[in-house]
Amino acid sequence: MKFDQKSKLLTMIRGDSGSLTVSIVNSQGEEVEAPEMVLSIRKRLESNEYALQVPFDPETKAFTFEHKDTAELKPGNYVWDIECRKDGRVATLGPFTCKVVGDVTREVV
């Protein structure tokens, strides 16, 4: 899994596991407690069906993707965002582009 900080492009290989680590900082640059967050991926922005949703784990400070989460994704471009919730407020980061690359090895023999 690869994340480009400038373009916000998230690239993953179908079937791979990985994580996206997030730090939440205040205006002074000090790390603060993270809100409840979920990373969502859809094929199209207008779609009502999620290709994948991954909750944020405050202990690891990451969104962690397992093999089972990405194994059935079709290669191509998707959209993704992160929704943050705290004290009744909601803020969304995104939408951004996610690129799923096809894998060569589908099963180990």
C-alpha positions in Angstrom: 0.0 0.0 0.0 1.3 3.4 -0.9 0.0 6.9 -0.1 1.2 10.0 -1.9 1.0 12.9 0.5 0.8 15.6 -2.2 -1.9 14.1 -4.5 -3.6 12.1 -1.7 -3.5 9.1 -4.1 -3.9 5.8 -2.3 -2.5 2.8 -4.2 -3.0 -0.8 -3.2 -2.4 -4.2 -4.9 -5.5 -6.4 -4.8 -5.2 -9.0 -2.1 -2.5 -7.2 -0.2 -2.6 -6.2 3.5 -1.3 -2.9 4.7 -2.0 0.1 6.9 -2.3 3.8 6.7 -1.0 5.5 9.8 -2.6 8.8 10.8 -1.5 11.5 13.3 -3.9 14.1 14.6 -2.3 17.3 15.6 -3.6 20.7 16.9 -2.6 24.1 15.5 0.6 24.0 17.6 1.6 20.7 16.0 1.0 18.7 19.2 -0.5 15.3 18.8 -4.1 15.1 20.2 -6.6 12.3 20.8 -8.0 11.1 17.5 -11.8 11.3 16.9 -13.8 8.2 15.8 -12.8 7.7 12.2 -13.6 5.4 9.3 -12.0 5.2 5.9 -14.5 4.4 3.1 -13.8 3.3 -0.5 -16.4 3.3 -3.3 -16.1 2.6 -7.0 -17.8 5.9 -7.9 -18.6 8.9 -5.8 -22.3 8.5 -6.7 -22.4 4.8 -5.7 -24.3 3.8 -2.6 -22.3 0.6 -2.3 -19.0 0.5 -0.4 -16.2 -1.5 -1.8 -14.5 -1.3 1.6 -14.8 0.4 5.0 -12.0 0.2 7.6 -12.3 1.7 11.1 -9.4 3.7 12.7 -7.7 1.8 15.5 -6.6 4.4 18.1 -4.1 1.9 19.7 -2.1 1.5 16.4 -3.0 4.9 15.1 -3.8 3.3 11.8 -6.4 2.1 9.3 -5.4 -1.6 8.8 -6.3 -3.5 5.6 -6.3 -7.3 5.7 -6.0 -9.7 2.8 -9.7 -10.5 3.1 -10.6 -6.8 2.8 -8.8 -6.3 -0.6 -8.9 -9.8 -2.2 -12.1 -9.3 -4.2 -11.6 -5.7 -5.3 -11.5 -5.3 -9.1 -8.5 -3.4 -10.4 -9.3 0.2 -11.4 -9.8 3.6 -9.9 -12.0 4.2 -6.8 -12.8 7.2 -4.6 -12.0 7.3 -0.9 -12.5 9.6 2.1 -12.1 9.6 5.9 -15.0 10.6 8.0 -14.2 11.9 11.5 -16.8 12.2 14.3 -16.4 13.8 17.7 -18.7 15.5 20.2 -21.6 15.4 17.7 -19.6 17.0 14.9 -18.7 15.4 11.6 -15.9 16.3 9.2 -14.8 14.6 6.1 -11.4 14.5 4.5 -11.7 13.9 0.8 -12.8 12.6 -1.6 -9.5 11.4 -3.1 -8.5 8.8 -5.6 -7.7 5.2 -4.8 -6.0 3.0 -7.4 -6.3 -0.8 -7.0 -3.7 -2.6 -9.1 -4.3 -6.2 -10.2 -2.1 -8.9 -8.7 -0.3 -11.7 -10.5 -0.4 -14.4 -7.8 -4.0 -15.2 -6.9 -3.3 -18.4 -5.0 -0.2 -20.1 -3.7 0.2 -23.7 -5.0 
